[in-house]
Amino acid sequence: MLLDLLYENLARRELFWCSYGIFVGLNILDGHSTWLVLKPDHFRRERNPVARWIFRKLSIPLGIIIFKAALLAVLSLAFWFYAAEDLFTLNIVLAVADLVFLVVVLHNYRVHRRLRKY
């Protein structure tokens, strides 16, 4: 009974759209906070080697915009594909991704605040 209720609530389309909106918003904030930490050309601060390479090739902020847009496009296609198949699992994945990106964004803004003091 309780598991059925949990499944029913986690398999809702409204939860998907809410979690997806939070995911997109956090990715935008991640791009902004990354820009604050990396500007004007502190590429070594980027921990993701693929992102760092793209940022070096395309410069900042263009590299951040293109990297985030490509990432969101690919993930959005995957989300919509899986939403038709298994909304329950996708909502759990999005909830975890939202938490991870929240931690990343908070960390980036904390780093920016620390760097601003110097």
C-alpha positions as CSV (number, residue, x, y, z in Angstrom):
1,M,0.0,0.0,0.0
2,L,2.7,2.5,1.0
3,L,5.0,1.4,-1.8
4,D,2.1,1.8,-4.3
5,L,1.5,5.3,-3.1
6,L,5.2,6.1,-3.3
7,Y,5.4,4.7,-6.8
8,E,2.3,6.5,-7.9
9,N,3.6,9.9,-6.7
10,L,7.1,9.4,-8.1
11,A,5.7,8.4,-11.5
12,R,3.8,11.7,-11.9
13,R,4.4,13.9,-15.0
14,E,4.1,17.0,-12.9
15,L,7.1,15.9,-10.7
16,F,9.1,15.3,-13.9
17,W,8.4,18.8,-15.2
18,C,9.2,20.4,-11.9
19,S,12.4,18.5,-11.5
20,Y,13.4,19.1,-15.1
21,G,12.8,22.9,-14.6
22,I,15.0,22.9,-11.5
23,F,17.6,20.9,-13.4
24,V,17.7,23.5,-16.2
25,G,17.8,26.4,-13.7
26,L,20.6,24.8,-11.7
27,N,22.6,24.3,-15.0
28,I,22.1,28.0,-15.8
29,L,23.4,28.9,-12.4
30,D,26.3,26.5,-12.8
31,G,27.2,28.3,-16.0
32,H,27.0,31.6,-14.3
33,S,29.0,30.5,-11.2
34,T,31.6,28.8,-13.4
35,W,32.0,32.0,-15.4
36,L,32.5,34.0,-12.1
37,V,35.2,31.5,-11.0
38,L,37.0,31.2,-14.3
39,K,36.9,34.8,-15.7
40,P,39.0,36.2,-17.3
41,D,41.1,33.2,-18.2
42,H,41.7,31.0,-15.1
43,F,41.0,27.7,-16.9
44,R,43.0,25.6,-14.4
45,R,40.2,26.2,-11.8
46,E,37.9,24.0,-13.9
47,R,37.9,20.5,-12.6
48,N,36.2,18.9,-15.6
49,P,38.9,18.2,-18.2
50,V,36.5,18.1,-21.2
51,A,34.9,21.4,-20.1
52,R,38.3,23.0,-19.5
53,W,39.4,22.0,-23.0
54,I,36.3,23.5,-24.6
55,F,36.6,26.6,-22.6
56,R,40.2,27.1,-23.7
57,K,39.3,26.5,-27.4
58,L,36.2,28.7,-27.4
59,S,37.0,31.2,-24.7
60,I,34.9,32.3,-21.8
61,P,31.9,32.8,-21.7
62,L,31.2,31.4,-25.2
63,G,32.6,28.0,-24.3
64,I,30.4,27.8,-21.2
65,I,27.3,28.7,-23.2
66,I,28.0,26.2,-25.9
67,F,29.1,23.4,-23.5
68,K,25.9,23.9,-21.3
69,A,23.6,24.2,-24.3
70,A,25.0,21.0,-25.9
71,L,24.9,19.2,-22.5
72,L,21.3,20.3,-21.9
73,A,20.2,19.3,-25.4
74,V,21.6,15.8,-25.2
75,L,20.2,15.2,-21.7
76,S,16.8,16.7,-22.6
77,L,16.5,14.3,-25.5
78,A,17.4,11.4,-23.2
79,F,15.0,12.6,-20.5
80,W,12.1,12.8,-22.9
81,F,12.9,9.4,-24.4
82,Y,13.0,7.8,-20.9
83,A,10.0,9.8,-19.7
84,A,7.8,7.8,-22.1
85,E,9.2,4.5,-20.8
86,D,9.9,4.9,-17.1
87,L,8.9,8.1,-15.4
88,F,9.4,6.7,-12.0
89,T,13.1,6.0,-12.4
90,L,13.6,9.3,-14.4
91,N,12.1,11.3,-11.5
92,I,14.5,9.7,-9.1
93,V,17.5,10.3,-11.4
94,L,16.4,14.0,-11.8
95,A,16.1,14.4,-8.0
96,V,19.6,13.1,-7.5
97,A,20.9,15.3,-10.4
98,D,19.2,18.3,-8.9
99,L,20.9,17.7,-5.5
100,V,24.3,17.2,-7.2
101,F,24.0,20.4,-9.2
102,L,22.8,22.3,-6.2
103,V,26.0,21.3,-4.3
104,V,28.1,22.2,-7.3
105,V,26.5,25.6,-7.7
106,L,26.8,26.4,-4.0
107,H,30.4,25.4,-4.1
108,N,31.1,27.5,-7.1
109,Y,29.6,30.6,-5.5
110,R,31.5,29.9,-2.3
111,V,34.8,29.7,-4.3
112,H,33.9,32.9,-6.1
113,R,33.2,34.7,-2.8
114,R,36.6,33.4,-1.4
115,L,38.5,34.5,-4.6
116,R,36.9,38.0,-4.5
117,K,38.5,38.6,-1.1
118,Y,42.0,38.5,-2.7
